[in-house]
Amino acid sequence: MRITFAAIVIASTLALQACNSPAIPPGNYGSVAGTITSTSGQPIAGVTVQVDFGPSNVSGPDGKYIVNNVPITSASSPAHVEVTIVPSGYRKPSPRDDVQVVAGQTTQNVNFVLQPG
């Protein structure tokens, strides 16, 4: 009985790791990328962007971010992309509900402008 349980635990762990692997085949996944800026056009680092309440990533010093391993979507059912965490002094912008994710490709220019607040 212990061998079976251990095998299940190992298999489950490997399956979960595969979900977060950048080597996932592109057949059912794509990426979303963009830039986070202030109203004056300055890049903002440390902003968390999340896609469909799943994968997320943080913008770098140049304000750019990329979220990988995003399940594909269709034009009739686009992805929901939102800023979930912003640095102090800024307000969260409205989410984007117009982003189509294509298998094996990066959907570019999903940009956000943060208002002071």
MIDOSE-1310 file (N, C-alpha, C; in nm, 2 decimals, decimal comma, always signed):
residues 117
mrit	+0,08/-0,12/+0,00/+0,00/+0,00/+0,00/+0,09/+0,13/+0,00; +0,20/+0,13/+0,07/+0,28/+0,25/+0,08/+0,35/+0,28/-0,06; +0,38/+0,17/-0,13/+0,45/+0,20/-0,26/+0,35/+0,26/-0,36; +0,22/+0,22/-0,35/+0,12/+0,28/-0,44/+0,10/+0,43/-0,40
faai	+0,09/+0,46/-0,27/+0,07/+0,59/-0,23/+0,19/+0,68/-0,27; +0,31/+0,63/-0,25/+0,43/+0,71/-0,28/+0,43/+0,73/-0,43; +0,39/+0,63/-0,51/+0,39/+0,65/-0,66/+0,29/+0,76/-0,70; +0,18/+0,76/-0,63/+0,07/+0,86/-0,66/+0,13/+1,00/-0,62
vias	+0,19/+1,02/-0,51/+0,25/+1,14/-0,47/+0,35/+1,19/-0,57; +0,44/+1,10/-0,61/+0,55/+1,14/-0,70/+0,48/+1,18/-0,84; +0,39/+1,10/-0,89/+0,32/+1,14/-1,01/+0,25/+1,27/-1,01; +0,18/+1,29/-0,90/+0,11/+1,42/-0,88/+0,21/+1,54/-0,88
tlal	+0,32/+1,52/-0,81/+0,42/+1,63/-0,80/+0,48/+1,66/-0,94; +0,51/+1,56/-1,01/+0,56/+1,58/-1,14/+0,46/+1,65/-1,24; +0,33/+1,61/-1,22/+0,23/+1,67/-1,31/+0,21/+1,82/-1,27; +0,22/+1,85/-1,14/+0,21/+1,99/-1,10/+0,33/+2,07/-1,15
qacn	+0,45/+2,01/-1,14/+0,56/+2,09/-1,19/+0,56/+2,11/-1,34; +0,50/+2,02/-1,41/+0,49/+2,03/-1,56/+0,40/+2,15/-1,59; +0,30/+2,18/-1,51/+0,20/+2,29/-1,54/+0,28/+2,42/-1,53; +0,38/+2,43/-1,45/+0,46/+2,56/-1,44/+0,58/+2,56/-1,52
spai	+0,61/+2,46/-1,60/+0,73/+2,45/-1,68/+0,72/+2,54/-1,81; +0,83/+2,62/-1,83/+0,83/+2,69/-1,96/+0,85/+2,60/-2,08; +0,87/+2,47/-2,06/+0,89/+2,38/-2,17/+0,76/+2,32/-2,21; +0,65/+2,36/-2,16/+0,52/+2,31/-2,20/+0,50/+2,32/-2,35
ppgn	+0,45/+2,22/-2,41/+0,43/+2,23/-2,56/+0,33/+2,35/-2,59; +0,36/+2,42/-2,70/+0,28/+2,54/-2,72/+0,14/+2,51/-2,78; +0,10/+2,39/-2,79/-0,03/+2,35/-2,85/-0,15/+2,41/-2,79; -0,15/+2,43/-2,66/-0,27/+2,48/-2,59/-0,24/+2,61/-2,51
ygsv	-0,12/+2,66/-2,53/-0,08/+2,78/-2,45/-0,01/+2,88/-2,53; -0,02/+3,01/-2,48/+0,05/+3,12/-2,55/+0,10/+3,21/-2,44; +0,13/+3,33/-2,47/+0,18/+3,43/-2,37/+0,12/+3,56/-2,39; +0,12/+3,64/-2,29/+0,06/+3,78/-2,30/+0,18/+3,87/-2,25
agti	+0,20/+3,98/-2,33/+0,31/+4,07/-2,29/+0,27/+4,22/-2,31; +0,33/+4,30/-2,23/+0,30/+4,45/-2,25/+0,39/+4,53/-2,16; +0,36/+4,66/-2,15/+0,44/+4,75/-2,07/+0,35/+4,82/-1,97; +0,40/+4,85/-1,85/+0,32/+4,93/-1,75/+0,39/+5,06/-1,74
tsts	+0,31/+5,17/-1,76/+0,37/+5,30/-1,75/+0,28/+5,39/-1,66; +0,34/+5,51/-1,63/+0,27/+5,61/-1,56/+0,20/+5,70/-1,66; +0,11/+5,79/-1,62/+0,05/+5,88/-1,71/+0,15/+5,97/-1,78; +0,27/+5,99/-1,73/+0,37/+6,06/-1,79/+0,46/+5,98/-1,89
gqpi	+0,43/+5,85/-1,90/+0,50/+5,76/-1,99/+0,62/+5,69/-1,93; +0,64/+5,71/-1,80/+0,76/+5,65/-1,73/+0,73/+5,50/-1,70; +0,82/+5,41/-1,72/+0,79/+5,27/-1,69/+0,78/+5,25/-1,54; +0,70/+5,15/-1,50/+0,68/+5,12/-1,36/+0,71/+4,98/-1,33
agvt	+0,81/+4,95/-1,24/+0,85/+4,82/-1,21/+0,76/+4,77/-1,09; +0,76/+4,64/-1,07/+0,69/+4,58/-0,95/+0,54/+4,57/-0,96; +0,49/+4,58/-1,08/+0,34/+4,56/-1,10/+0,31/+4,42/-1,14; +0,22/+4,36/-1,07/+0,18/+4,22/-1,10/+0,06/+4,22/-1,19
vqvd	+0,08/+4,15/-1,30/-0,03/+4,13/-1,40/-0,07/+3,98/-1,40; -0,20/+3,96/-1,40/-0,25/+3,82/-1,39/-0,35/+3,80/-1,51; -0,35/+3,68/-1,57/-0,43/+3,65/-1,68/-0,53/+3,54/-1,64; -0,66/+3,57/-1,66/-0,77/+3,47/-1,63/-0,76/+3,41/-1,49
fgps	-0,73/+3,49/-1,39/-0,72/+3,45/-1,25/-0,62/+3,33/-1,23; -0,53/+3,32/-1,32/-0,43/+3,21/-1,32/-0,29/+3,26/-1,32; -0,21/+3,23/-1,43/-0,07/+3,27/-1,43/-0,05/+3,42/-1,42; +0,06/+3,46/-1,36/+0,09/+3,60/-1,34/+0,24/+3,63/-1,35
nvsg	+0,28/+3,75/-1,36/+0,42/+3,79/-1,36/+0,43/+3,93/-1,32; +0,55/+3,98/-1,29/+0,57/+4,11/-1,24/+0,66/+4,19/-1,34; +0,62/+4,32/-1,36/+0,69/+4,40/-1,45/+0,83/+4,43/-1,40; +0,93/+4,44/-1,49/+1,07/+4,47/-1,46/+1,09/+4,62/-1,46
pdgk	+1,22/+4,66/-1,44/+1,26/+4,80/-1,43/+1,22/+4,88/-1,56; +1,21/+4,81/-1,67/+1,17/+4,88/-1,79/+1,01/+4,89/-1,81; +0,94/+4,84/-1,71/+0,80/+4,83/-1,71/+0,74/+4,72/-1,79; +0,82/+4,64/-1,85/+0,77/+4,53/-1,94/+0,75/+4,40/-1,85
yivn	+0,65/+4,33/-1,90/+0,61/+4,20/-1,83/+0,58/+4,10/-1,94; +0,58/+3,97/-1,91/+0,53/+3,87/-2,00/+0,48/+3,76/-1,91; +0,36/+3,71/-1,94/+0,30/+3,60/-1,87/+0,29/+3,49/-1,96; +0,36/+3,38/-1,92/+0,37/+3,26/-2,01/+0,27/+3,15/-1,96
nvpi	+0,26/+3,05/-2,04/+0,17/+2,94/-2,01/+0,02/+2,97/-1,99; -0,02/+3,07/-2,07/-0,16/+3,11/-2,06/-0,25/+3,02/-2,16; -0,35/+2,96/-2,11/-0,44/+2,88/-2,20/-0,49/+2,96/-2,31; -0,50/+2,90/-2,43/-0,55/+2,98/-2,55/-0,70/+3,02/-2,53
tsas	-0,73/+3,13/-2,60/-0,87/+3,18/-2,59/-0,92/+3,20/-2,74; -1,04/+3,23/-2,75/-1,10/+3,26/-2,88/-1,15/+3,41/-2,88; -1,18/+3,45/-3,00/-1,23/+3,59/-3,01/-1,37/+3,60/-2,94; -1,44/+3,50/-2,94/-1,57/+3,50/-2,87/-1,56/+3,49/-2,72
spah	-1,44/+3,44/-2,67/-1,42/+3,43/-2,53/-1,28/+3,47/-2,49; -1,25/+3,60/-2,50/-1,11/+3,65/-2,48/-1,07/+3,63/-2,33; -0,94/+3,65/-2,32/-0,88/+3,64/-2,18/-0,91/+3,77/-2,10; -0,91/+3,75/-1,97/-0,93/+3,86/-1,88/-0,79/+3,89/-1,82
vevt	-0,73/+4,01/-1,85/-0,60/+4,04/-1,80/-0,62/+4,16/-1,71; -0,56/+4,15/-1,59/-0,57/+4,26/-1,49/-0,45/+4,28/-1,41; -0,43/+4,40/-1,37/-0,32/+4,44/-1,28/-0,38/+4,41/-1,14; -0,31/+4,32/-1,06/-0,35/+4,28/-0,93/-0,28/+4,35/-0,82
ivps	-0,15/+4,38/-0,84/-0,08/+4,45/-0,73/+0,00/+4,57/-0,80; -0,02/+4,69/-0,74/+0,05/+4,81/-0,79/+0,13/+4,87/-0,67; +0,24/+4,94/-0,71/+0,32/+5,01/-0,61/+0,24/+5,12/-0,54; +0,28/+5,15/-0,43/+0,22/+5,26/-0,35/+0,22/+5,39/-0,43
gyrk	+0,11/+5,46/-0,43/+0,10/+5,59/-0,50/+0,03/+5,58/-0,63; -0,01/+5,45/-0,67/-0,09/+5,43/-0,79/-0,22/+5,36/-0,77; -0,31/+5,38/-0,86/-0,44/+5,31/-0,86/-0,44/+5,20/-0,96; -0,51/+5,09/-0,93/-0,52/+4,98/-1,03/-0,60/+5,03/-1,15
pspr	-0,56/+5,00/-1,27/-0,63/+5,04/-1,39/-0,74/+4,93/-1,41; -0,84/+4,97/-1,50/-0,94/+4,87/-1,54/-0,88/+4,75/-1,61; -0,94/+4,63/-1,58/-0,89/+4,51/-1,65/-0,92/+4,52/-1,80; -0,85/+4,43/-1,87/-0,87/+4,42/-2,02/-0,94/+4,29/-2,04
ddvq	-1,05/+4,29/-2,11/-1,13/+4,17/-2,15/-1,14/+4,15/-2,30; -1,03/+4,20/-2,37/-1,03/+4,19/-2,51/-0,91/+4,12/-2,57; -0,84/+4,04/-2,49/-0,71/+3,98/-2,52/-0,73/+3,84/-2,57; -0,69/+3,82/-2,70/-0,70/+3,68/-2,75/-0,56/+3,62/-2,74
vvag	-0,55/+3,50/-2,68/-0,43/+3,42/-2,67/-0,42/+3,31/-2,77; -0,32/+3,31/-2,85/-0,30/+3,22/-2,96/-0,20/+3,12/-2,93; -0,22/+2,99/-2,96/-0,13/+2,88/-2,93/+0,01/+2,91/-2,98; +0,11/+2,90/-2,90/+0,25/+2,92/-2,94/+0,30/+3,06/-2,97
qttq	+0,21/+3,16/-2,95/+0,25/+3,30/-2,98/+0,23/+3,39/-2,86; +0,29/+3,50/-2,87/+0,28/+3,60/-2,76/+0,19/+3,72/-2,81; +0,09/+3,74/-2,74/+0,00/+3,85/-2,77/+0,07/+3,98/-2,71; +0,11/+4,07/-2,80/+0,19/+4,19/-2,76/+0,10/+4,30/-2,73
nvnf	+0,16/+4,41/-2,67/+0,10/+4,54/-2,64/-0,03/+4,53/-2,56; -0,03/+4,44/-2,46/-0,14/+4,45/-2,36/-0,09/+4,54/-2,25; -0,09/+4,67/-2,28/-0,03/+4,77/-2,19/-0,13/+4,82/-2,09; -0,08/+4,88/-1,98/-0,16/+4,94/-1,88/-0,09/+5,07/-1,84
vlqp	-0,17/+5,18/-1,82/-0,13/+5,31/-1,77/-0,18/+5,33/-1,63; -0,09/+5,35/-1,53/-0,14/+5,37/-1,39/-0,15/+5,51/-1,36; -0,27/+5,54/-1,30/-0,30/+5,68/-1,26/-0,24/+5,70/-1,12; -0,20/+5,82/-1,09/-0,16/+5,84/-0,95/-0,28/+5,83/-0,85
g	-0,25/+5,80/-0,73/-0,36/+5,79/-0,64/-0,32/+5,71/-0,52
